[in-house]
């Protein structure tokens, strides 16, 4: 029996038809990869430094060098004769420097090592360190250096820059070695403390002097016309008046005429000096015997410093002293300082008193 006779139409099974391929997208044009960014050219800032007047060319045969120490070991030796400038070397982070340091605390131009003639020690030349206002500073023998100042670097001294742990030891001829102390470290510290105290006391003395002078000027401005030492009835300064005005001189001499030695002693005591007379004799064992008494006054009158007043008498040594004191009082009163302290003497007195008080303590 055929398939048709078995009943029903026979149909051939349909074969799966492949799905139509989707249309392919258009090809994207290839783009070239971006070029790597170009490195910016770092331009070094201008080096602003002018050698000082005492700069001079070093003797390259002297063998100066810096030994670089790290963790107690010498890692490098820098010959100071190999430099770009004639009299100095530059130290910093830039490659343009003579000595380049890579530590981040080092400034671009950190310091300058300058050679020059020493100004305070017989003109002996040597190296100086000059910090150019760096951010983290420089040190010489563990002492932080102030910026923009020259400091002597002798053989054996140690330099340190910024936060770097490297030490730079100056090496050179023996004649440039730092002189040894003539005392122990404790005595040296005491000397340094004493000098610091003297500077402090001197500053206090100057401030006290300025304060007293300001008070004196204020008092002179409110004297109600009764200070005869400032101005006379005609407006003339009596300290500069003509000594031929006998009436004014007599009024002023009344202060010291009766006891000139006592008046002069008060002047010396106020000024902080000892009153010392000197005597000499002439014509001993003759009818021309004379006593000569002299005294040096602690003042400055124009170009004349510490004038010497003398008096000669034919009577006795005591009379010579009295007459000399009288002449000295007249001289001081003529210049208006017998009853007024001079600026130079007052500052000496204040400094001596302060120093004496500190030594006693």
VOSE-249266 format. One record per residue (C-alpha): x, y negated, z negated. Coordinates in steps of 0.05 Angstrom, whole numbers, padded with zeros to 5 digits, always signed. Layout:
// VOSE-249266
XYZ
...
***
This chain:
// VOSE-249266
+00000+00000+00000
+00026-00066+00019
+00033-00126-00026
-00025-00160+00010
-00069-00101+00001
-00054-00098-00073
-00096-00160-00080
-00079-00232-00078
-00032-00272-00037
+00042-00262-00050
+00082-00325-00055
+00156-00331-00054
+00181-00361-00119
+00207-00430-00110
+00280-00439-00120
+00303-00495-00167
+00323-00555-00129
+00385-00592-00154
+00368-00659-00183
+00389-00715-00140
+00453-00746-00162
+00446-00813-00192
+00479-00867-00155
+00549-00880-00182
+00561-00950-00209
+00607-00996-00171
+00680-00991-00190
+00702-01045-00239
+00763-01083-00215
+00825-01070-00256
+00849-01129-00297
+00922-01137-00312
+00938-01132-00387
+00952-01199-00421
+01023-01220-00422
+01056-01216-00491
+01058-01283-00526
+01122-01321-00515
+01164-01334-00576
+01166-01406-00595
+01234-01438-00591
+01254-01460-00661
+01289-01526-00658
+01334-01540-00717
+01319-01605-00753
+01371-01660-00748
+01427-01654-00798
+01428-01720-00836
+01493-01725-00873
+01550-01775-00873
+01617-01757-00905
+01635-01802-00964
+01691-01854-00962
+01738-01809-01001
+01732-01752-00950
+01797-01727-00918
+01822-01669-00877
+01840-01608-00919
+01906-01571-00913
+01884-01507-00878
+01948-01473-00899
+01929-01478-00973
+01887-01414-00966
+01821-01439-00994
+01765-01387-00988
+01700-01366-01021
+01695-01295-01046
+01622-01271-01046
+01604-01226-01104
+01542-01183-01110
+01530-01136-01168
+01601-01148-01191
+01634-01128-01126
+01665-01171-01072
+01623-01162-01009
+01652-01217-00965
+01708-01269-00962
+01694-01335-00926
+01754-01373-00899
+01742-01447-00910
+01789-01466-00854
+01738-01438-00804
+01687-01494-00802
+01651-01536-00750
+01664-01605-00780
+01731-01635-00797
+01722-01645-00871
+01662-01605-00894
+01622-01540-00887
+01546-01534-00887
+01509-01481-00928
+01437-01462-00912
+01387-01415-00879
+01395-01439-00807
+01444-01404-00761
+01475-01471-00745
+01505-01474-00816
+01577-01454-00829
+01554-01408-00885
+01486-01377-00870
+01445-01346-00927
+01382-01307-00912
+01349-01310-00981
+01280-01342-00976
+01295-01391-01032
+01351-01423-00991
+01334-01487-00956
+01349-01498-00883
+01405-01546-00901
+01418-01529-00974
+01485-01558-00992
+01551-01585-00966
+01621-01565-00987
+01660-01630-00977
+01736-01639-00981
+01763-01705-01006
+01813-01742-01049
+01795-01738-01123
+01778-01807-01148
+01789-01799-01223
+01851-01755-01227
+01911-01788-01193
+01880-01782-01123
+01890-01706-01120
+01848-01677-01062
+01800-01619-01070
+01731-01590-01054
+01665-01620-01077
+01595-01589-01075
+01537-01634-01054
+01466-01609-01061
+01423-01640-01006
+01359-01642-01047
+01344-01568-01038
+01279-01540-01064
+01310-01488-01111
+01375-01525-01127
+01447-01504-01135
+01489-01484-01195
+01563-01494-01212
+01587-01449-01269
+01514-01435-01289
+01500-01510-01294
+01444-01537-01249
+01471-01593-01206
+01432-01658-01194
+01417-01670-01121
+01455-01719-01077
+01516-01721-01122
+01587-01696-01112
+01616-01648-01163
+01687-01622-01163
+01696-01548-01148
+01763-01523-01172
+01795-01456-01162
+01762-01405-01207
+01694-01439-01209
+01630-01403-01189
+01575-01428-01143
+01504-01402-01136
+01449-01426-01089
+01374-01421-01098
+01348-01356-01125
+01401-01314-01092
+01440-01267-01137
+01503-01276-01097
+01560-01313-01130
+01612-01353-01092
+01680-01357-01126
+01729-01411-01104
+01798-01382-01088
+01858-01425-01072
+01926-01451-01094
+01947-01449-01167
+01955-01524-01172
+01880-01532-01162
+01862-01484-01219
+01816-01514-01272
+01859-01534-01333
+01852-01491-01394
+01819-01518-01456
+01863-01541-01512
+01812-01517-01563
+01764-01460-01576
+01695-01456-01543
+01663-01476-01609
+01707-01538-01614
+01692-01555-01542
+01617-01551-01554
+01626-01596-01615
+01664-01646-01572
+01610-01645-01519
+01556-01654-01572
+01595-01713-01601
+01600-01746-01533
+01526-01736-01521
+01512-01767-01589
+01557-01826-01573
+01519-01838-01508
+01453-01834-01545
+01476-01883-01598
+01503-01930-01546
+01435-01930-01512
+01401-01943-01578
+01449-02000-01591
+01435-02032-01524
+01360-02026-01535
+01367-02057-01605
+01408-02113-01576
+01357-02127-01522
+01301-02127-01574
+01339-02176-01619
+01355-02221-01561
+01282-02222-01540
+01261-02240-01611
+01314-02293-01614
+01290-02324-01549
+01219-02323-01574
+01240-02355-01639
+01279-02409-01602
+01218-02425-01561
+01178-02440-01626
+01230-02477-01667
+01186-02540-01674
+01246-02582-01657
+01282-02566-01723
+01338-02521-01697
+01396-02569-01694
+01440-02517-01661
+01397-02516-01598
+01389-02589-01582
+01404-02657-01612
+01359-02718-01613
+01381-02736-01543
+01367-02666-01515
+01441-02646-01511
+01462-02577-01532
+01503-02588-01595
+01548-02530-01579
+01570-02570-01519
+01569-02639-01548
+01629-02684-01550
+01669-02673-01614
+01681-02748-01617
+01610-02756-01643
+01633-02760-01715
+01563-02768-01745
+01538-02702-01716
+01602-02666-01733
+01599-02689-01805
+01528-02661-01813
+01549-02595-01784
+01614-02590-01825
+01574-02594-01889
+01559-02520-01881
+01631-02498-01887
+01671-02557-01913
+01667-02539-01987
+01685-02465-01977
+01713-02452-01908
+01744-02385-01927
+01676-02360-01951
+01640-02386-01889
+01691-02354-01843
+01687-02288-01882
+01611-02287-01870
+01622-02295-01796
+01671-02237-01793
+01626-02193-01835
+01566-02207-01790
+01607-02191-01728
+01632-02126-01758
+01707-02143-01760
+01758-02150-01816
+01784-02220-01830
+01860-02215-01828
+01907-02275-01835
+01980-02275-01816
+02031-02321-01849
+02100-02346-01831
+02149-02394-01861
+02196-02445-01832
+02251-02486-01864
+02259-02441-01924
+02303-02471-01979
+02300-02540-01947
+02259-02603-01952
+02223-02584-01887
+02192-02520-01915
+02125-02504-01883
+02072-02450-01886
+02039-02429-01821
+01974-02389-01825
+01940-02358-01764
+01878-02317-01750
+01850-02284-01687
+01776-02296-01674
+01734-02239-01645
+01699-02280-01592
+01706-02297-01518
+01705-02370-01496
+01705-02375-01420
+01768-02339-01396
+01800-02342-01465
+01792-02277-01503
+01804-02273-01578
+01832-02343-01589
+01883-02352-01644
+01874-02411-01693
+01933-02435-01733
+01945-02487-01788
+02010-02513-01817
+02018-02543-01886
+02076-02563-01930
+02043-02546-01997
+02027-02473-02009
+02007-02408-01977
+01936-02413-02004
+01928-02483-01976
+01950-02457-01908
+01896-02404-01911
+01842-02455-01930
+01864-02503-01874
+01866-02447-01823
+01796-02424-01844
+01772-02496-01837
+01800-02502-01767
+01771-02435-01747
+01702-02455-01773
+01706-02520-01734
+01725-02482-01671
+01669-02432-01679
+01618-02486-01696
+01638-02528-01636
+01621-02469-01591
+01556-02455-01629
+01574-02385-01654
+01592-02396-01727
+01521-02381-01749
+01500-02340-01688
+01525-02271-01669
+01553-02262-01600
+01526-02208-01554
+01591-02171-01547
+01605-02169-01622
+01535-02149-01639
+01534-02089-01594
+01601-02068-01622
+01575-02075-01692
+01512-02035-01677
+01551-01979-01643
+01602-01976-01700
+01547-01973-01752
+01509-01918-01715
+01572-01877-01704
+01593-01884-01777
+01523-01862-01799
+01525-01802-01752
+01594-01780-01777
+01572-01785-01849
+01512-01740-01834
***
